[in-house]
Amino acid sequence: MADDRYLTIRELLASSRPEDLHRGLELVKCEIARIGSAEARELFEVVTSLFYLDTFEQPQLAPFVEEAISLVVGFGHWVIPALVEKLDASDFKAELAAAAALGRIGADAIEPLLGAYARADEDRRVFILYALGKIRSARVLAAVPALLEAAGSSHTEVRDTATRALGKVAESLAPTELGGDLRRAVVGRLLANLVDRSQVIRAKAVRSLGKLAKLGHMTPDECAELGTVCASLLGTDDAHTWDHAYIVRREAEEAMRYL
C-alpha cells in the first residue's frame, strides 16, 4: 500500500467526526478491493482502532464500530490470533468488539479461543466465553465442557456469561449432538443456577433452559422438573411464593411456553 494512502486512512480513522470515519472506511474497502484482504495486514491495526470508540458517550459512532468489525472479519482467518490478543486490551469496548468479531468468524476461532481460555484470568475469560456463545457451528460442542465449568465459577461475570452461552450454543447443536452425560450436566448446572444470588444469572439460566426445552435437548422428566421450578418462580404453585425479580418471572413465563 502506498504510504500516502495509508496515512490518509490513518488520519481519517483517528477522527471522531462521522464524515471522516465514513470516508476512511470507504478508502479501506477500496484498498482491500485493490490489494486483497490477505495483504491488508497493515490496515488491521488502523481499522481495529475504531474498537476503542466510546459509543456510550457518542452513540452516533456505533455504526462505524459495527462496520469495522465486519471489515476485520472479512480480512480472513489470519486475524484470529491478533483478535484473541485484543481480548486483553484493557478496554471493555475494544475487548467486546474483538470478541464479537471472533464470534462472527465462527468455527475456526473455537480452538484458539479455548487455548486462550486455559491461560486467561477471570476478566479475560468473560470475553472468551462471550465470543464462544456467538459462534454458530456444531463444532462449538467442543466448548461445552469449558462453558459448563465456567457456569459454576465463583466469579459472577464468568458465571453470568457462561450461563447465557450454554443456551446460545444449544441453538447450533442437534439433540443427538448434545447427548448423554454432557447434556445432563448442562441441564443440571442451569437448574442449579436458578437459585443463584444474582437475579440476572437466574434469569439467564431460565432463558437457557427454555431454549434447551424448545430445541429438544431435555427429556420429558427434565421438562417436568423445569415446569415445577418455573411455577415456583412465578408463584403459581401451592407455596404461592415467587421470585421477586421481574426479569426472572418474565423468563419463566417464556420458558413455560416450551414445556
NUTOR-583600 format. One record per residue (C-alpha): x, y, z; residue in one letter; residue number from 1. Coordinates in Angstrom, 2 decimals, decimal comma. Layout:
# NUTOR-583600
+---------+---------+---------+---+-----+
|      xx |      yy |      zz | r |   k |
+---------+---------+---------+---+-----+
|       X |       Y |       Z | A | NUM |
...
+---------+---------+---------+---+-----+
//
This chain:
# NUTOR-583600
+---------+---------+---------+---+-----+
|      xx |      yy |      zz | r |   k |
+---------+---------+---------+---+-----+
|    0,00 |    0,00 |    0,00 | M |   1 |
|    1,28 |    3,45 |   -0,86 | A |   2 |
|    2,36 |    5,44 |    2,17 | D |   3 |
|    0,18 |    8,41 |    1,28 | D |   4 |
|   -2,98 |    6,26 |    1,12 | R |   5 |
|   -2,14 |    4,59 |    4,41 | Y |   6 |
|   -1,51 |    7,94 |    6,12 | L |   7 |
|   -4,77 |    9,34 |    4,78 | T |   8 |
|   -6,71 |    6,35 |    6,09 | I |   9 |
|   -4,98 |    6,53 |    9,46 | R |  10 |
|   -5,72 |   10,23 |    9,84 | E |  11 |
|   -9,37 |    9,83 |    8,87 | L |  12 |
|   -9,95 |    6,90 |   11,23 | L |  13 |
|   -8,29 |    8,80 |   14,08 | A |  14 |
|  -11,05 |   11,39 |   13,82 | S |  15 |
|  -14,28 |   11,38 |   15,80 | S |  16 |
|  -16,20 |   13,09 |   13,01 | R |  17 |
|  -18,67 |   10,71 |   11,35 | P |  18 |
|  -17,92 |   12,06 |    7,89 | E |  19 |
|  -14,20 |   11,37 |    8,34 | D |  20 |
|  -14,81 |    7,87 |    9,66 | L |  21 |
|  -17,13 |    7,11 |    6,77 | H |  22 |
|  -14,59 |    8,30 |    4,24 | R |  23 |
|  -11,77 |    6,41 |    5,95 | G |  24 |
|  -13,69 |    3,13 |    5,95 | L |  25 |
|  -14,63 |    3,60 |    2,31 | E |  26 |
|  -10,94 |    4,04 |    1,49 | L |  27 |
|  -10,17 |    0,85 |    3,42 | V |  28 |
|  -12,70 |   -1,02 |    1,30 | K |  29 |
|  -11,12 |    0,37 |   -1,85 | C |  30 |
|   -7,68 |   -0,74 |   -0,69 | E |  31 |
|   -8,93 |   -4,23 |    0,13 | I |  32 |
|  -10,51 |   -4,46 |   -3,31 | A |  33 |
|   -7,22 |   -3,37 |   -4,83 | R |  34 |
|   -4,69 |   -5,43 |   -2,86 | I |  35 |
|   -6,83 |   -8,26 |   -1,45 | G |  36 |
|   -7,77 |   -8,95 |    2,15 | S |  37 |
|   -4,80 |  -11,27 |    2,71 | A |  38 |
|   -2,45 |   -8,33 |    2,09 | E |  39 |
|   -4,33 |   -5,96 |    4,36 | A |  40 |
|   -2,32 |   -6,66 |    7,50 | R |  41 |
|   -1,15 |   -3,10 |    7,93 | E |  42 |
|   -4,77 |   -1,97 |    7,79 | L |  43 |
|   -5,75 |   -4,29 |   10,63 | F |  44 |
|   -4,45 |   -2,11 |   13,45 | E |  45 |
|   -5,88 |    1,02 |   11,88 | V |  46 |
|   -9,35 |   -0,46 |   11,46 | V |  47 |
|   -9,39 |   -2,07 |   14,90 | T |  48 |
|   -8,54 |    1,30 |   16,44 | S |  49 |
|  -12,25 |    2,00 |   15,97 | L |  50 |
|  -12,96 |   -0,72 |   18,53 | F |  51 |
|  -11,96 |    1,86 |   21,15 | Y |  52 |
|  -14,60 |    4,41 |   20,16 | L |  53 |
|  -16,84 |    5,31 |   23,09 | D |  54 |
|  -20,27 |    4,54 |   21,70 | T |  55 |
|  -21,84 |    5,03 |   25,11 | F |  56 |
|  -20,89 |    8,69 |   25,13 | E |  57 |
|  -21,24 |    9,02 |   21,34 | Q |  58 |
|  -23,89 |    6,53 |   20,18 | P |  59 |
|  -23,82 |    8,02 |   16,69 | Q |  60 |
|  -20,44 |    6,31 |   16,23 | L |  61 |
|  -21,80 |    2,79 |   16,87 | A |  62 |
|  -22,36 |    2,04 |   13,14 | P |  63 |
|  -18,67 |    2,68 |   12,47 | F |  64 |
|  -17,61 |    0,18 |   15,13 | V |  65 |
|  -20,03 |   -2,32 |   13,61 | E |  66 |
|  -18,59 |   -1,72 |   10,16 | E |  67 |
|  -15,05 |   -2,07 |   11,49 | A |  68 |
|  -15,96 |   -5,45 |   12,99 | I |  69 |
|  -17,39 |   -6,59 |    9,66 | S |  70 |
|  -14,31 |   -5,44 |    7,78 | L |  71 |
|  -11,96 |   -7,23 |   10,17 | V |  72 |
|  -13,94 |  -10,46 |    9,86 | V |  73 |
|  -13,66 |  -10,15 |    6,10 | G |  74 |
|   -9,87 |   -9,88 |    6,24 | F |  75 |
|   -9,66 |  -13,64 |    6,70 | G |  76 |
|   -8,74 |  -16,15 |    9,37 | H |  77 |
|   -5,23 |  -14,75 |    9,73 | W |  78 |
|   -6,75 |  -12,13 |   12,06 | V |  79 |
|   -7,78 |  -14,72 |   14,67 | I |  80 |
|   -4,56 |  -14,67 |   16,77 | P |  81 |
|   -4,46 |  -10,87 |   16,69 | A |  82 |
|   -8,10 |  -10,64 |   17,77 | L |  83 |
|   -7,50 |  -13,12 |   20,59 | V |  84 |
|   -4,70 |  -10,86 |   21,80 | E |  85 |
|   -7,10 |   -7,92 |   21,76 | K |  86 |
|   -9,28 |   -9,71 |   24,29 | L |  87 |
|   -6,67 |   -8,45 |   26,74 | D |  88 |
|   -6,79 |   -4,84 |   25,54 | A |  89 |
|   -7,58 |   -3,40 |   29,00 | S |  90 |
|  -10,51 |   -1,59 |   27,44 | D |  91 |
|  -14,01 |   -3,05 |   27,75 | F |  92 |
|  -15,20 |   -1,59 |   24,45 | K |  93 |
|  -12,27 |   -2,94 |   22,44 | A |  94 |
|  -12,43 |   -6,34 |   24,11 | E |  95 |
|  -16,14 |   -6,66 |   23,42 | L |  96 |
|  -15,68 |   -5,70 |   19,76 | A |  97 |
|  -12,84 |   -8,21 |   19,36 | A |  98 |
|  -15,00 |  -10,91 |   20,94 | A |  99 |
|  -17,86 |  -10,07 |   18,60 | A | 100 |
|  -15,52 |  -10,35 |   15,61 | A | 101 |
|  -14,24 |  -13,74 |   16,77 | L | 102 |
|  -17,79 |  -14,95 |   17,22 | G | 103 |
|  -18,63 |  -13,96 |   13,66 | R | 104 |
|  -15,54 |  -15,66 |   12,28 | I | 105 |
|  -17,03 |  -18,85 |   13,62 | G | 106 |
|  -15,79 |  -22,39 |   13,99 | A | 107 |
|  -12,15 |  -21,72 |   13,15 | D | 108 |
|  -11,93 |  -19,43 |   16,18 | A | 109 |
|  -13,02 |  -22,13 |   18,65 | I | 110 |
|   -9,68 |  -23,86 |   19,19 | E | 111 |
|   -7,70 |  -20,59 |   19,59 | P | 112 |
|  -10,34 |  -19,29 |   21,99 | L | 113 |
|  -10,25 |  -22,44 |   24,10 | L | 114 |
|   -6,46 |  -22,30 |   24,15 | G | 115 |
|   -6,61 |  -18,71 |   25,35 | A | 116 |
|   -9,27 |  -19,61 |   27,92 | Y | 117 |
|   -6,96 |  -22,12 |   29,58 | A | 118 |
|   -4,33 |  -19,38 |   30,11 | R | 119 |
|   -6,60 |  -16,42 |   30,82 | A | 120 |
|   -7,53 |  -14,73 |   34,06 | D | 121 |
|  -11,19 |  -14,41 |   35,01 | E | 122 |
|  -11,68 |  -10,97 |   33,47 | D | 123 |
|  -10,39 |  -12,08 |   30,09 | R | 124 |
|  -12,39 |  -15,30 |   30,26 | R | 125 |
|  -15,60 |  -13,28 |   30,22 | V | 126 |
|  -14,88 |  -12,07 |   26,68 | F | 127 |
|  -13,73 |  -15,50 |   25,51 | I | 128 |
|  -16,99 |  -17,01 |   26,77 | L | 129 |
|  -18,94 |  -14,23 |   25,09 | Y | 130 |
|  -17,20 |  -14,98 |   21,77 | A | 131 |
|  -17,86 |  -18,72 |   22,08 | L | 132 |
|  -21,53 |  -18,01 |   22,70 | G | 133 |
|  -21,70 |  -16,07 |   19,44 | K | 134 |
|  -20,37 |  -18,89 |   17,26 | I | 135 |
|  -22,92 |  -20,66 |   15,07 | R | 136 |
|  -21,43 |  -24,05 |   14,28 | S | 137 |
|  -21,91 |  -27,60 |   15,51 | A | 138 |
|  -18,18 |  -27,59 |   16,23 | R | 139 |
|  -18,92 |  -25,38 |   19,24 | V | 140 |
|  -19,73 |  -28,63 |   21,04 | L | 141 |
|  -16,00 |  -28,71 |   21,87 | A | 142 |
|  -16,51 |  -25,62 |   24,03 | A | 143 |
|  -19,34 |  -27,02 |   26,15 | V | 144 |
|  -17,11 |  -28,50 |   28,90 | P | 145 |
|  -15,42 |  -25,12 |   29,38 | A | 146 |
|  -18,77 |  -23,34 |   29,39 | L | 147 |
|  -20,11 |  -25,85 |   31,88 | L | 148 |
|  -17,20 |  -25,31 |   34,24 | E | 149 |
|  -17,48 |  -21,53 |   33,87 | A | 150 |
|  -21,21 |  -21,58 |   34,64 | A | 151 |
|  -20,28 |  -22,80 |   38,11 | G | 152 |
|  -17,49 |  -20,28 |   38,64 | S | 153 |
|  -17,28 |  -18,17 |   41,79 | S | 154 |
|  -16,63 |  -15,15 |   39,53 | H | 155 |
|  -20,01 |  -13,51 |   38,89 | T | 156 |
|  -19,32 |  -12,20 |   35,38 | E | 157 |
|  -17,82 |  -15,50 |   34,26 | V | 158 |
|  -20,80 |  -17,39 |   35,66 | R | 159 |
|  -23,22 |  -14,93 |   34,06 | D | 160 |
|  -21,66 |  -15,07 |   30,59 | T | 161 |
|  -21,33 |  -18,85 |   30,60 | A | 162 |
|  -24,92 |  -19,35 |   31,74 | T | 163 |
|  -26,13 |  -17,35 |   28,76 | R | 164 |
|  -23,67 |  -19,00 |   26,37 | A | 165 |
|  -24,87 |  -22,51 |   27,24 | L | 166 |
|  -28,28 |  -21,59 |   25,89 | G | 167 |
|  -26,79 |  -19,93 |   22,82 | K | 168 |
|  -24,62 |  -22,89 |   21,80 | V | 169 |
|  -27,63 |  -25,20 |   22,09 | A | 170 |
|  -29,04 |  -23,33 |   19,09 | E | 171 |
|  -26,19 |  -24,73 |   16,98 | S | 172 |
|  -26,50 |  -28,33 |   18,13 | L | 173 |
|  -28,93 |  -31,08 |   17,22 | A | 174 |
|  -30,37 |  -33,01 |   20,19 | P | 175 |
|  -28,28 |  -36,01 |   19,18 | T | 176 |
|  -25,09 |  -33,93 |   19,29 | E | 177 |
|  -25,56 |  -32,73 |   22,86 | L | 178 |
|  -26,28 |  -36,06 |   24,47 | G | 179 |
|  -25,55 |  -38,35 |   27,35 | G | 180 |
|  -23,72 |  -37,22 |   30,45 | D | 181 |
|  -22,75 |  -33,86 |   28,94 | L | 182 |
|  -26,36 |  -32,92 |   28,24 | R | 183 |
|  -27,43 |  -33,97 |   31,72 | R | 184 |
|  -24,59 |  -31,94 |   33,20 | A | 185 |
|  -25,66 |  -28,84 |   31,25 | V | 186 |
|  -29,27 |  -29,16 |   32,38 | V | 187 |
|  -28,19 |  -29,80 |   35,95 | G | 188 |
|  -25,86 |  -26,81 |   36,01 | R | 189 |
|  -28,52 |  -24,48 |   34,66 | L | 190 |
|  -31,09 |  -25,77 |   37,14 | L | 191 |
|  -28,58 |  -25,10 |   39,93 | A | 192 |
|  -28,12 |  -21,54 |   38,67 | N | 193 |
|  -31,84 |  -20,89 |   39,11 | L | 194 |
|  -31,10 |  -20,23 |   42,78 | V | 195 |
|  -28,09 |  -18,01 |   42,11 | D | 196 |
|  -27,82 |  -14,91 |   44,29 | R | 197 |
|  -27,72 |  -12,80 |   41,11 | S | 198 |
|  -31,14 |  -12,17 |   39,60 | Q | 199 |
|  -29,53 |  -11,65 |   36,19 | V | 200 |
|  -27,94 |  -15,10 |   36,32 | I | 201 |
|  -31,21 |  -16,65 |   37,47 | R | 202 |
|  -32,96 |  -15,01 |   34,52 | A | 203 |
|  -30,33 |  -16,22 |   32,06 | K | 204 |
|  -30,50 |  -19,73 |   33,49 | A | 205 |
|  -34,27 |  -19,83 |   32,92 | V | 206 |
|  -33,82 |  -18,47 |   29,40 | R | 207 |
|  -31,15 |  -21,05 |   28,55 | S | 208 |
|  -33,26 |  -23,88 |   29,93 | L | 209 |
|  -36,21 |  -22,64 |   27,90 | G | 210 |
|  -34,05 |  -22,79 |   24,78 | K | 211 |
|  -32,93 |  -26,32 |   25,60 | L | 212 |
|  -36,55 |  -27,39 |   26,05 | A | 213 |
|  -37,65 |  -25,66 |   22,85 | K | 214 |
|  -34,87 |  -27,29 |   20,82 | L | 215 |
|  -35,46 |  -30,80 |   22,14 | G | 216 |
|  -32,39 |  -31,06 |   24,38 | H | 217 |
|  -34,38 |  -32,01 |   27,50 | M | 218 |
|  -36,15 |  -35,23 |   28,44 | T | 219 |
|  -39,83 |  -35,24 |   29,46 | P | 220 |
|  -38,80 |  -35,67 |   33,10 | D | 221 |
|  -36,42 |  -32,71 |   32,88 | E | 222 |
|  -39,11 |  -30,60 |   31,24 | C | 223 |
|  -41,49 |  -31,55 |   34,05 | A | 224 |
|  -38,88 |  -30,53 |   36,62 | E | 225 |
|  -38,35 |  -27,22 |   34,86 | L | 226 |
|  -42,11 |  -26,69 |   34,81 | G | 227 |
|  -42,26 |  -27,22 |   38,56 | T | 228 |
|  -39,40 |  -24,77 |   39,11 | V | 229 |
|  -40,97 |  -22,16 |   36,83 | C | 230 |
|  -44,28 |  -22,48 |   38,69 | A | 231 |
|  -42,38 |  -21,79 |   41,90 | S | 232 |
|  -40,62 |  -18,79 |   40,37 | L | 233 |
|  -43,98 |  -17,43 |   39,20 | L | 234 |
|  -45,78 |  -18,16 |   42,47 | G | 235 |
|  -48,40 |  -20,35 |   40,80 | T | 236 |
|  -47,63 |  -23,46 |   42,85 | D | 237 |
|  -49,15 |  -24,40 |   46,20 | D | 238 |
|  -46,49 |  -22,47 |   48,12 | A | 239 |
|  -47,61 |  -19,19 |   46,49 | H | 240 |
|  -44,12 |  -17,72 |   46,73 | T | 241 |
|  -42,33 |  -16,24 |   43,76 | W | 242 |
|  -39,03 |  -14,81 |   42,63 | D | 243 |
|  -39,04 |  -11,12 |   43,47 | H | 244 |
|  -37,10 |  -10,22 |   40,32 | A | 245 |
|  -39,41 |   -9,36 |   37,43 | Y | 246 |
|  -36,79 |  -10,36 |   34,84 | I | 247 |
|  -36,71 |  -13,88 |   36,31 | V | 248 |
|  -40,51 |  -14,20 |   36,28 | R | 249 |
|  -40,66 |  -12,89 |   32,71 | R | 250 |
|  -38,16 |  -15,52 |   31,54 | E | 251 |
|  -40,03 |  -18,22 |   33,48 | A | 252 |
|  -43,26 |  -17,31 |   31,67 | E | 253 |
|  -41,45 |  -17,56 |   28,34 | E | 254 |
|  -39,87 |  -20,92 |   29,23 | A | 255 |
|  -43,27 |  -22,35 |   30,17 | M | 256 |
|  -44,34 |  -21,96 |   26,54 | R | 257 |
|  -41,93 |  -24,74 |   25,53 | Y | 258 |
|  -42,86 |  -27,28 |   28,20 | L | 259 |
+---------+---------+---------+---+-----+
//
